[in-house]
């Protein structure tokens, strides 16, 4: 075997030149000394740089990468220096050197190389710290108790769902609610949600405040993006448009122009950016372009209690304290800001007496409780101050005159508008009502008021009501109006005479006050006096009371059950615009209200039948609204016809109206007996446009077009026609309810009418009625009808004729009884059996005493998905097992021993597809 060996280069250290050990020792000692000196200088530099770095980190900066590498290199040099030092010392023994020229040479070379490295690092220049790179999200501190609030969690999820919606139309989301309800807390929760897992490149939260400081907003955003503070809107715009961002604009009070700040509009971005706006006003949200708005609601009762315990402490559940704690929480009405403030005030109160006293003070005035003014009322007052004008502020304060949780009605708002002179300014009652509705709408949008439980009513939150009390107290400002509001049975004595002098509005309601004081001074500022529901008040002082109220514009004495007379001084209130005496059932003596030149609203509804004085003398030329429902007040002949400006008139069962009408060339008179025994002819036409509610009984309809004049009216809310002859057709332009009874000439209920607006229709004892609707109807003619009741209409064979049912999309209730000839509810075409669905919202159907009834719907099954209650009695020919009515559960079965089907009762399950043709 032949083996070839290839030459290879072997690196070998070149031996040092021959030198003596003494010389080598001297050279090494010199090198080591130089290396030690340089390393010492490097350590000193290292210490200085570390001190500088620590100071910069304390200022929020972070270590640069260059500095980090430098510190690592210096540490390595220090370690090498320690090794060299150790070897140097080991070679020294017994004061001498181990003579090994090669080892001495390597140690000397290592020391020289290390000195060069140390010299390089010692002379190196760098920046030790820099501003940190912006984080995608910076977590903000928030209250952890939100985790236990289910309603808050639901709202948070709703906000996150909107932010996660990829639809570009929802690039801006608005969140609004009253002050202190938790909008900022929820906004912070949204910000923190994206700390761990963010779908945005950057999330920025900025507080905007009432007076936006655009440079400050720009600086905040620039810092979060890592941009210089002095960037203008264009530079900021260029930086943001390259990112997918979520911008949270918290606490906005007015529209912020995004282009002025340099914020790209999310709807024009393809990156999926979003803007979340929080505000106390819904208008601000929509002004910002929010297509989706979310209202933050107060906490529930249970959540309020949990929050209160969290803040005040577990001792609130102790015996004797718990009942008072619940009352305090109840007064806060779910407003977190108020709950926390009250809880903090009571955190160190452990005595039952202390809690009882707190409840008493809270009921008298919430300002008595520690922290309420600074922590609650001053922040909330900012909402009041930011309202657009004084009229809105005045309306808000006026709403505080009513009891807590009171449903403030349209009439209450009308009184304010008329009292403030809006009717004079706007020219009509309708315009004044519309203005009042607009004011209320603005206050609701600003979250200063909320919807009431009754239709078209509003309420004021208890804390906002307390805010109004504080604003109108003398402690805030002498320039604010002064209100005196006493509501409740705890008040047994009237305010003293001096307390009336500076008041702007007085409200004494539901009290036990028996007497009012005689006044010593003029109440020059007093414009509104509300004395309602004071069951023990028997009289108004005849002297030194109303005489001192020259500027009074609103006087409301409604529901004063024991009030028997009003003083003659009432006629001297020359500026009075509103007078309400509703339900003053014992009132027997009343001065002539016709002497009130500015009177525009007069309510005598349900007044005493003993009130026989003819009080309506005088001109009353400015009267626009007259309510005489169920009233026994005498009105002289010719008075109503002279009320040229009258716009609304309520006459249901008005007992003693004297009418003069012209007929056949002779002037005749009728004494109205419960609004009855009147011949309706041409004279009625001008009056029809003014009537708000009317009950006609035992009347003769001489000219049908006189009755049809109601179809030109915008006012009629309620119409009842009973025992009247000559009625051949019924007006349909009625807002709420129509009831027709014992009108023997009526054959077609709504023949020829083009538009219907009423919600309830009652037909009773109409012997000739053959059809409810005669002519072809427009598609929306019954769109508002909610309930239909038919009784003893014995010529009626069906309720709904062909083509009618599809008009009743809002019908909820049908009651038909004692109709002897009625054979079917819905008459349909004789075609192949199927299913129709004409009543998508029908809930209740009652069929009583209909011996001829054979079917609900001709040859069809009636599909009513929401029906919960069907009652059938004495309808022997009608098949009931199953009934040809189907809801979402199946065909309804009325068992033999039962007379009704209720939700959960027996059904016959069957797959039936509802026809879409109806």
C-alpha positions, 0 to 999 in steps of 0.5 A: 500500500502506497501512502502519500503524505500531503504537507500541511501548514501548521501555525506555530508561534514565532519564538521571542528573541533571545533576552535575559530573564531580568529584561523580560521581567522589567518589560512585563512589569511595565506593560502590566502597570499600564494595563492596570491604569487603563482598566481602572480608568475604564471602570471609572467611565463604566461607573459614570455611564451607569449612573447616567443610565440610572438617572435617565431610566428614572426619567422614563428613558431606556438603555440604548443597544450601543450602551448595552454592547459597551457595558458587556464589552467593558465587563469582558475586559474587566474579567480578562484583566483579572485573569492576567493579574492572577497569572502575573501574581502566580509567576511571582514566588519568594520575591522572584520570577520563574524563568520561562521566557516563552510564558513571559512573552505570551503574558506580556502580549496578552496584556498589551492586547488588553490595553489596546481594547481598554483604550478603544472602549475608553475613548468610545463615544455613545448615547447611553439612553433614549426615549422608549419605543412606543408600546402598542397599548399602555395600560391605564389604571381602572377600578377592578369592581367593574368585573362584578357589574354585569350591566357594565360587562354587557356594555363593555362587550357591546362596545368591543363588538362594535370596535371589532365590526369590520363594516367601514360604516361603523368606523366611529362609535359613540358612547354617551350617558349622564355625568358620573355614570361610568363612561370613562371607566368603560373607555379605560376597560376598552383600552386595557382589553387590547394590552395582551392581545391587540388587533391594532398597531396602536391604541391611544386614549386621549382626554378631550375635555370641554375646551379642546386644546388641539396642540395638547391632543396632538402632543399626546398622540405624537408621544404615543407614536414616538414622534417629536412633540412639535409635529403639525397636523400634516405630519401626524396625519401621515404617521397615523394613516400608515397604521391600524389604530384605535383612538379613544377620545374621552369626555368630548363636549363638542365636535372635534374636527379630526382634520384640525388635529391630523387624525385620518377618518376611519371610514376612508381608511382601508386598514380598519382603524376605529375611533371611540368617542365618549360624551355626555351628549348623544349629539356630540357622538353623532356630530363626530360621525358615529353611526352606532351609539351606545347609552351607558345606563345606571347600575341595577339595584343589586349592582348599586348595593354591591358597589356601595358595600365595596366602598363603604365596607362590610359593616353596612350589612349589620343589623340596624344599619342595613335598612338605612344603607339601602335607603342611601343607595336608593337615593343614588339611583344607580349613579356610580359617582354618587354611590362611591361618594356616599360610600366614602362618606359613610365608610367610618360610620358604625353607629345606627344613629349616624346612618339614620341622620345621614338618611335624614340629611340626604332626604332634606338635601344631598348637599349635607353629605360629605363630598357630595358638592365637590365630588358630585354636584360640581362635576355634574354642574358642568353639564348644566353650564354647557347646555346651549342656552338659558332656555334649556337651563331654565327648562331643566330646573323647572323639571325639578319642581315635580316629585322624584320619579314623577312622569312629567307630562306634556301638559306640564311642559306646555305650562312651562312654555306658555308661562315663559311667553313662548306662545306669544313669541311663536304665535300658536299653541302647536308651535309652543308644544313643538318648542317644548318637545324640542327642548325636552329632546335636547335635554334627553340627548344631553342626558339631563332628562330621561324617558318616563314610564308613561307615553310622551313623558319624561323624568329627571334622575334623582341625583340630577334633581338634587343638582337642580336644588343645589343650583337654585339654592342661595349657596351657589350664586345670587344670579341663579333663580331661587326655587323653593320646593317642598314635596311630601307629607313631612311638610305640615307648615307653610314657608314663612312670609320672608321665604317667599320674597326672593323665590322665582318658582314655588312648588308645594305638593303632596304636603299636609299644609292647611294654611298659607301665610299672608305676605308682607312684601311683594314677590316681584321675582315669583313667576310660577306657583304650583300648589298641587295635591295638598289635600288639607289646604282649604283656602287661599288667603283673601288678602296679602297673598295673590296681590303681592304676585304681580308677575305670576304667569303660572298658577296650578291648584290642581287636586286641591280636594278641600279648596272651596273658593278662590279670592277675588284677588285672582282676577288681578293677576294681569300677567297670568297665562296658565291657570289649572284647577283640575280636580278641585271637586269642592270648589264652589266660588270662583272669581271671573277668570274672564278678567285675566287679559293674558290667560292662554291656558285654562283647565277646569276639568273635573271641577265641582258641579256646584260651581254655578257662577258664570265665570267666563265673562270678559273678553278672554281674547288670548285663550288658546286652550280650554279643558272642560272635561267632566266639568260642572262649571257654567259657561255663558252662551256665546262665550266659546264662539268669541274665543277667536284664538282658541286652538284646543277644546276638551268637552267630554261630559262638559255639563253646563255649556250654553250653546247658541247655534244658527239653524233655519234662520232662527237663533236657538239655545241649548243647555248642554247636558253632559255634552248632549242634545245638540244638533250638529250642523254648519256652526260646528265646523269652525269648532271642530278644528279646536276640539281635543276631546269630545263626547257627543250624546243624544245629538242629531247629526243634521249635516254629515260634513260638519262631523267630517270636519274633524278629518281636517283637524290636527287636534282631536285625541278622543272621540265618543259618539253615543245615542246619536241619530244621523251618523252615517260615517265616522271621522277617522282623524283621531289620535288615540281612541274612537268609540261609537255606541247606539247610533242606529243609522250607521251602516258602514263605519269608515266609508270613504275615509282615506287616512286613519290614525286612531289606536283603539276602535270600540263599536257597540250596539250598532244594529245596521252596521254591515261593514267596518270598511266600505271603500278600498283602503290605502295600504297604511290606513289601519297602521296604528290600530292597536285594539279592536272591540265589537259588541252587539252589532247584529247585522255584521257577518264578518269583521274583515272583508276581502283585502282588509287584513293586510292593513292591520300590521300593528293590531294586538287585541281583538274582542268580538262578542254578542254579534248574532249573525257573524259567521266568520272573522276574516272573509277570504277568497274561495281558493285552495286551503292555505295559511295567511298571516295578516296579524303579525303582532296579535296577542289576544283574541276573544270570541264570545256569544256568537252562535252563527260563527263557523270559521275564523278565516274562510278556507284558511288557517290563521297564522299569528306567531305572537298569540298568547291568549285565545278565549272562546265562549258560546260559539257552538258551531266553531271547531275548536280541536284544533282551532284554525289558528296557529302560533309559533308553537302549533295549531291551538287546541281548546279542549272541551272542558276549557274555554280558552287557550293560554301560552303553554296549553295544548297545541297540535304540532304541524308543519305549515308554511305561512303564505307570504301573499298577505 
